[in-house]
């Protein structure tokens, strides 16, 4: 046993027979490395004067426990010792050497520090089980180990150098060579380190020890670090070198049973951008400020720099250390007479001097200046067109700037002051992403420190620094597949809650570009919980998290609820989870709710949402599914966002939209209930961050409006059916001339088209809400076609009227005009409807969200409203021309009386219906505008749904020909059944006769 204090002695004795049983018995437990070393040492001893007889020596290990209170070496140990009892049966041997291998002492913690002497080292097996001594600094990786209790063991002899090198050196042979392309790496260049290995090596790792640090940092593949290896060779490549990569590089590996370290020191010169100068420029008035102060600070590096100001004759230079930087300050006592450029000269042996300039402008009499001011900080008199600078408060890095305008007016104060602790965390995160450090250790540590520093974020640069740190950590965690414990996840959510609770409107006037990356970072880190920590629930005012690990038996549906307002519910159907089961046995579901996130996300909207601003409740639901360490993005999810006012749009945040910013998109999402339900349900076919957007020009969510629309359509359909019945009775009577024939033919087709359109529209309201099925698509196309055909037939009627007014005595041929009217009334609207379908359906902009009607955001609705308003405009021109013709005295000399009465009927019908239809769709456009009240919606619904009633009243029943034909028809059917008195019958007969005579006229 090893006792403390103890020396372990390695005894080497020359024995006559290497293969004898006694020799084998003397080496119990010796490793292969020790046996090989012993044989080499025996051969070396034989070469130094051993008798020529064929005698071989072996290495015999004997534990000797000696107590040395004064740590001095007794001379008595130099004499020949008696062989151990285990070798009594063997032939006599000679002790050729006595070596001290290990020294052990008790440290201050009560543990045992055991260090190896020169030429010896703990083997790799022992070294891997114990930590190194704290105060031990040696090139040997396992030269000193800490033991919690005494253990049998000793440092072993390192393999000696090859025979050809024995005379030159007695040092052990390192089985490798480390070289680099240049020990002095210029900024921006690439470092190449190459390790050539002569023996089979395992557990190869690369480390970097920064200047002034005793703790090496593990190097792993990252954005700047690249590792390659092949048989007998390994390489480390670091791109874009900077002073953050200067230091001592170590290549650590195992070979021949030992651990080996090889070293190379790399130096990187500083750049001008690495030096902080304050101020960068200065304008000074010698009358008010005879002296001023300049400073330049350079970061700590392994290159020795000397700093000096020039010119410095009129100033006093001093240096001090601050936050890991060395600063040189020049206090100028006397103001120079003219503009001067001061230079902070940094020199290092063998390098080109680094010159950092600071321009000082002297304010002369008559120059326009900004006056002295004390807003925020003390601002001295500054020349117009220059920027004044002031230092940041204590524990802040950066500078406060304020520009002086050309007219001598101060501009706004702009500060880049950032908390030094947040900056340090950002630097650590960026270096971790570049390849420095262990992600499994560094990510939780930075998250813990970040949660403690977030309360100190009081400026825009503080918040941006914090968000950028989270972005780097998320990328590292995703690449390295880091699994977080509950404590680390709680730190993340605490930081997120505090960020969301900030009043960002007071921090910046424009939302930053990092809002989208912040959301992505929280998504990525939140789903990185260790499997053994599921289920996990965590709730804060702005953040709620629920996780669950699904077992072998899948639930019917995965359902989850959050106590938000309005309440939020989500459901993942069983068939989605069943598909994931094939990809792995461990399926974890992470559901995260973030509130007030709308203040960080920019107002960007994807295809189909238009450019208008939307309102959002600030509620974002993030659902992630992990199976065997892989994230799945496809799957159906049903969400209920509670009661919402207006027309909701189910959307998700697409990080790929608007490069670098992201935006809301509705691709793959649709509303389950838009108007008929008290709640808003969304169905999406992918998993990401979801929310709802409220349109600012939305139809009011009013059941009375929906009921009014259905009643109006029903009344319109009934009126149109009555109109068809009337035409069935009076058709032959009212079409006795060509003008009347054209007029009533057009009106009959208007009735048929409007009847078909209203029927399709009413039927579409009976389809399931939010359904974009082929049936809904068909109903939308038919409504578009038939409503357009209604107006094109009105246009055909107006064109016939215009021809008769312009060409009074020119006769129209029914066989020529009627086919043209049919082409105009049906072929043109069919072309508009078909082109709209082919153009907007592939883009996803054909159907409106939650309705079977044209979408008003992408432009499909305007292919209907545009032609309608154009036709109304043409009809208005025709009516104006008709009114002018009526007012002319020569009109009586025009066409015959019967034809003139037919023209007057056309004019009267158009004069009433055109304004009504024009007002209807004028209001239809008004409802698409922003901040419109509910009144236009009600007026539009009444006018639009009661169009059939208006046609019956003003297009059919008010026509005198129709009235007379109806009276004549009903009088003829009532006479045979009359049972009234003689006087009454006579009066009736005379009235019918009168009507008949008027009809004959």
ABEGO torsion letter per residue (X at the ends): XBBOBBBBBBBBBBBABAABAAAAAAABGBBAAAAAAAAAAAAAAAAAGBBABBBBBBBBBBBBBBBBAAGBBBAAAABBBBBBAAAAABBBBBBABBBBABBBBBBAAGBBBBBBBBGBBBBAAAAAABBBBAABBBABAAABBBBABBBBEBBBBBBBBBAAAAAABABBBBABBBBBABABBBBGBBBBBBBBBABBBBGBBBBBBBBGBABBBBBBBBAABBBBBBBGBBBBBBBGBBAAABEBBBBBBBBGGBBBBBBBBBBBBBBAAABBBOBABBBBBAAABABBBBBBBBBBBABBBBBBBOBAAABBBBBBBBGGBBBBBBBBABBBABBBBBBBBBBBBGBBBBBBBBBBBBBBBGBBBBBBBABGBBBBBBBBGBBBBBBBBBGBBEBBBBBBBAAGBBBBBBBABBBAAAAAAAAAAAAAAAGBEBAAAAAAAAAAAAAAAAAABABAAAAAAAAAAAAAAAAAAAAAGBBBBAAAAAAAAAAAAAAAABBAAAABABBBAAAAAAAAAAAAAAAABBAAAOBBBBBBAABBBBBBBBBABBBABBBBBBBBOBBBBBBBBAAAAAAAAAAEABBBBBBBBBBGAAAABBBBBBBGAEABBBBBAGBBBBBBBBBGGBBBABEBBBBBAEBBBEBBBBBBBBAABGBGAEBBBABGBBBABAAABABBBBBBABBBBBBBBBBABBBBBBAAAAAAAAAAAAAAAAAAAAAAAAAAAAAAAAAABAAAAAAAAAAAAAAAAAAAAAAAAAAAAABBBGBBBAAAAAAAAAAAAAAAAAAAAAAAAAAAAAAAAABAABBBBAAAAAAAAAAAAAAAAAAAAAAAAAAAAAAGAABBBGBBBBBAAAGAAAAAAAAAAAAAAAAAAAAAAAAAAAABAAAAABBBAAAAAAAAAAAAAAAAAAAAAAAAAAAAAAAABBGBBAAAAAAAAAAAAAAAAAAAAAAAAABAAAAAAAAAAAAAAAAAABABBAAAAAAAAAAAAAAAAAAAX
